[in-house]
Amino acid sequence: MKCLLKSTADVTKEDFLASDGIIAGSPVYFGGMAAELKGVFDRFVVVRKEMGDRIGAAFATSGDQSGGKETTMISIIQALLIYGMIIVGDPLDATGHYGVACTGSPDEKTTVNGRKLGKRVATLVKRLRG
């Protein structure tokens, strides 16, 4: 299994179609995902039906402790659901919520939780895809 890390400007429709799972993340913008990430979901809507039953997860960061990270993750999760994806949150041994959230740059704990989320997505992809 391999992981592909790309910015929104570099993601292609082929990347979407080649993936068995997507972990999408965004800084908070007015309580929702950034326009650049929303643009990715908008541009690739033509492959939406081909993305069904793949694993999806979210993460978010904000500049303030109460800066809307959960609502941002929900906006990402909504897009992933519209794509027909199976949503997972971060594992219970992390925070066990919508996904990984941090304020500012990720600290060591957030980095560990991010890796746990990635491992969870990979494990579930293997289970689904055999």
C-alpha positions in Angstrom: 0.0 0.0 0.0 1.3 3.5 -0.8 0.3 7.0 0.3 0.1 9.9 -2.0 0.4 13.4 -0.5 -0.6 16.3 -2.8 -1.8 19.9 -2.4 -5.2 20.7 -3.9 -3.5 22.5 -6.8 -1.8 19.2 -7.8 -4.6 16.7 -7.3 -5.9 15.1 -10.5 -9.0 13.2 -11.4 -6.8 10.3 -12.0 -5.5 10.5 -8.5 -9.1 10.3 -7.2 -9.8 7.3 -9.4 -6.6 5.5 -8.5 -7.2 5.8 -4.7 -8.9 3.3 -2.4 -9.1 5.9 0.3 -8.9 9.7 0.7 -8.0 11.7 3.7 -8.8 15.3 3.0 -7.8 18.2 5.2 -8.3 21.9 5.3 -7.7 25.0 7.4 -10.9 26.5 8.7 -12.4 29.2 6.6 -15.6 30.7 8.0 -16.4 27.3 9.7 -16.0 25.3 6.5 -13.4 23.8 4.2 -11.1 26.1 2.2 -12.3 27.1 -1.3 -9.4 25.2 -2.8 -10.5 21.9 -1.4 -14.1 22.6 -2.2 -12.9 23.3 -5.8 -11.4 19.8 -6.0 -14.6 18.1 -5.0 -16.5 20.4 -7.5 -14.1 19.7 -10.4 -14.2 15.9 -10.0 -17.9 15.5 -9.4 -18.0 13.8 -12.8 -16.3 10.7 -11.2 -18.5 10.8 -8.1 -20.3 7.6 -8.8 -17.0 5.8 -9.4 -15.8 6.7 -5.9 -18.4 4.8 -4.0 -17.5 2.4 -1.3 -14.0 3.8 -0.8 -12.8 5.0 2.6 -12.9 8.7 3.4 -11.6 10.7 6.4 -11.0 14.3 7.3 -8.7 16.6 9.3 -8.7 20.3 10.0 -6.6 23.0 11.6 -7.4 26.5 12.8 -5.7 29.5 14.2 -7.9 29.6 17.3 -8.8 26.9 19.8 -12.5 27.4 19.1 -12.0 28.1 15.5 -14.5 25.8 13.8 -12.4 22.6 13.2 -15.3 20.3 13.8 -17.6 22.1 11.4 -14.8 22.2 8.8 -14.4 18.4 9.1 -18.2 18.0 8.8 -18.1 20.0 5.6 -15.4 17.7 4.2 -17.3 14.6 5.4 -20.4 15.9 3.6 -18.5 16.1 0.4 -17.0 12.6 0.9 -20.5 11.2 1.6 -21.8 12.8 -1.6 -19.1 10.9 -3.4 -20.5 7.7 -1.9 -17.5 7.1 0.4 -17.5 5.2 3.7 -16.5 7.7 6.4 -14.2 6.9 9.3 -13.2 9.1 12.2 -10.0 9.0 14.1 -9.5 5.9 16.2 -10.7 5.7 19.8 -7.2 5.6 21.0 -6.6 8.9 19.4 -9.5 11.3 20.1 -12.3 9.2 18.6 -14.2 12.0 16.9 -14.8 13.3 13.4 -11.1 13.3 12.4 -7.8 14.9 13.6 -8.0 18.5 14.6 -5.3 20.9 15.7 -4.8 24.5 16.5 -1.9 26.1 14.6 0.9 23.8 13.6 0.5 20.1 14.7 2.3 19.2 18.0 3.6 15.7 18.7 0.3 14.4 20.0 -1.6 15.6 16.9 1.1 14.1 14.6 0.7 10.8 16.4 -3.1 11.0 16.0 -2.7 11.8 12.3 -0.6 8.8 11.8 -3.2 6.7 13.7 -5.9 8.0 11.4 -3.8 7.1 8.3 -3.2 3.7 9.7 -6.9 3.2 10.3 -7.8 4.2 6.8 -5.1 1.9 5.4 -6.3 -1.0 7.6 -9.9 -0.5 6.5 -8.9 -0.2 2.8 -7.1 -3.6 3.1 -10.2 -5.2 4.7 -12.5 -3.9 2.0 -10.3 -4.5 -1.0 -8.8 -7.8 0.3 
